[in-house]
Amino acid sequence: MSELLNVFDVYKYMNKENIIFAYTGTFEHFVTTTLLKSIKRELKRSIGGNGLDKRVYNVVVESIENLSKYSPVENNVQSSGIILLCKTNGKYLVITGNYILNQDIPKLKEKLETVLSLSPEELKNVYREQIISKRVHENKAGLGIIDIAIKSGNKIMYNFKQNSDNTSFYIFQTEINAYI
């Protein structure tokens, strides 16, 4: 009986926090495709076709790509992660979390800090330069992270919670204003 109560508590919490969509597990191709179709349908239903649904969807796609890129793979299986899509106070929140190898944190943190240091105009210029040069791997900021920052119109937030000597839990959050 306690399991049912726990599920009900989770349900109440999700409603209270306006969590539109939540998933935890691996982000393999089939799962990701299914999740994205479901999210796209829900955004179209709840937002409509005013362009906001496409911006939120784009941020979700790039956030999942970011999560997948930094998830360690063991025995050909990607580690588990989480994605939450919430609506609160006139904003949509896209939150992802996954385990990351501690050795990958400095390089990722450098990319994130580079993006955070740029103005909206500088972000657009760096994005354009990377598209033109087609040498994304040589640049300090990841194209997907730049795209998220541009599409969201807000600063991204992140954190690393150490899990062990080898891994940490990487939390990535973006806000998209519902009204511009």
C-alpha positions in Angstrom: 0.0 0.0 0.0 2.8 2.4 0.7 4.0 2.2 -2.9 0.6 3.6 -4.0 0.9 6.5 -1.5 4.4 7.3 -2.8 3.1 7.4 -6.4 0.2 9.7 -5.3 2.7 12.0 -3.5 4.8 12.2 -6.7 1.6 13.0 -8.7 0.6 15.7 -6.3 4.1 17.2 -6.3 4.2 17.2 -10.1 0.8 19.0 -10.3 1.9 21.5 -7.6 5.1 22.2 -9.5 3.4 22.3 -12.9 5.5 19.5 -14.3 4.1 19.0 -17.8 6.4 16.2 -18.7 8.9 14.0 -16.8 11.0 11.1 -17.9 13.8 9.2 -16.2 15.8 6.4 -17.8 18.2 5.9 -20.7 18.1 8.2 -23.7 18.7 5.7 -26.5 17.5 6.6 -30.0 14.1 4.9 -30.0 13.3 6.3 -26.5 14.4 9.8 -27.4 12.4 9.8 -30.6 9.3 8.6 -28.8 9.8 11.2 -26.0 10.3 14.0 -28.5 7.1 13.1 -30.4 5.1 13.1 -27.2 6.6 16.4 -26.0 6.0 18.0 -29.4 2.3 16.9 -29.4 1.9 18.2 -25.8 3.5 21.6 -26.6 1.3 22.0 -29.7 -1.8 21.2 -27.7 -1.0 23.4 -24.7 0.8 26.3 -26.4 -0.5 26.4 -29.9 1.3 27.4 -33.1 2.6 30.9 -32.1 6.2 29.9 -32.4 6.7 29.5 -28.6 6.1 25.7 -29.0 8.9 25.5 -31.5 11.3 27.4 -29.3 10.5 25.3 -26.3 10.8 22.1 -28.4 14.1 23.2 -29.8 15.5 23.8 -26.3 14.2 20.4 -25.2 15.9 18.7 -28.2 19.2 20.5 -27.6 19.0 19.8 -23.9 18.6 16.0 -24.6 21.5 16.2 -27.0 23.6 17.8 -24.2 22.5 15.2 -21.7 23.4 12.4 -24.2 26.7 13.8 -25.1 28.0 13.8 -21.5 26.4 10.6 -20.3 29.0 7.9 -19.7 28.4 4.6 -21.6 29.2 1.3 -19.8 28.9 -2.0 -21.6 27.3 -0.3 -24.6 24.5 1.1 -22.4 24.2 4.8 -21.7 23.7 5.7 -18.1 20.3 6.9 -16.9 19.2 10.6 -16.9 16.1 12.7 -16.3 14.3 15.4 -18.2 11.5 17.7 -16.7 9.4 20.2 -18.6 7.6 22.6 -16.3 5.5 25.7 -16.7 5.6 28.2 -13.9 5.2 32.0 -13.6 5.0 32.7 -17.3 8.1 30.6 -18.1 8.8 27.1 -19.3 11.6 25.3 -17.6 13.6 22.6 -19.2 15.7 20.7 -16.7 17.9 17.7 -17.4 20.2 15.7 -15.2 22.6 12.9 -15.8 25.8 11.3 -14.5 29.0 12.7 -16.0 32.6 11.6 -15.7 34.4 14.0 -13.4 37.2 14.2 -16.0 34.8 15.7 -18.4 33.6 18.5 -16.1 36.4 21.1 -16.6 36.0 21.1 -20.4 32.1 21.3 -20.2 32.3 23.9 -17.5 34.6 26.0 -19.7 32.0 25.8 -22.6 29.1 26.7 -20.2 31.0 29.6 -18.7 32.0 30.9 -22.2 28.3 30.9 -23.2 27.3 32.6 -20.0 29.8 35.4 -20.5 28.4 36.3 -23.9 25.7 38.9 -24.7 22.8 37.9 -26.9 24.4 39.6 -29.9 27.8 37.9 -29.2 26.0 34.5 -28.9 24.4 35.0 -32.4 27.8 36.0 -33.8 29.6 33.0 -32.3 26.8 30.7 -33.5 27.0 32.1 -37.0 30.8 31.8 -37.1 30.6 28.1 -36.0 28.0 27.3 -38.6 30.1 29.0 -41.3 33.4 27.4 -40.2 31.9 23.9 -39.7 34.6 23.4 -37.1 32.5 23.2 -34.0 34.9 20.8 -32.2 37.6 23.5 -32.3 35.6 26.2 -30.7 35.3 26.8 -27.0 31.5 26.9 -26.8 29.3 24.0 -27.9 26.9 24.8 -30.7 24.0 23.2 -28.9 24.6 25.1 -25.7 24.8 28.3 -27.7 21.6 27.5 -29.5 19.8 26.9 -26.2 21.0 30.2 -24.8 19.8 32.0 -28.0 16.4 30.3 -28.2 15.7 30.6 -24.5 16.6 34.2 -24.3 17.7 33.6 -20.7 20.9 32.5 -19.0 21.3 28.8 -18.5 21.9 27.4 -15.1 24.0 24.3 -14.2 25.5 22.5 -11.3 27.5 19.4 -10.6 26.8 17.2 -7.6 29.7 14.9 -6.9 28.5 11.2 -6.7 31.8 9.4 -6.5 35.5 9.8 -7.2 34.7 9.1 -10.9 31.3 10.6 -11.5 29.1 13.6 -10.7 25.4 14.4 -11.4 25.2 17.2 -14.0 22.1 19.4 -13.7 21.2 21.7 -16.6 18.3 24.2 -16.5 16.9 26.6 -19.0 14.0 29.0 -18.8 12.0 30.2 -21.8 9.7 33.1 -21.3 6.1 32.3 -22.3 5.4 36.0 -23.1 7.9 38.1 -25.1 
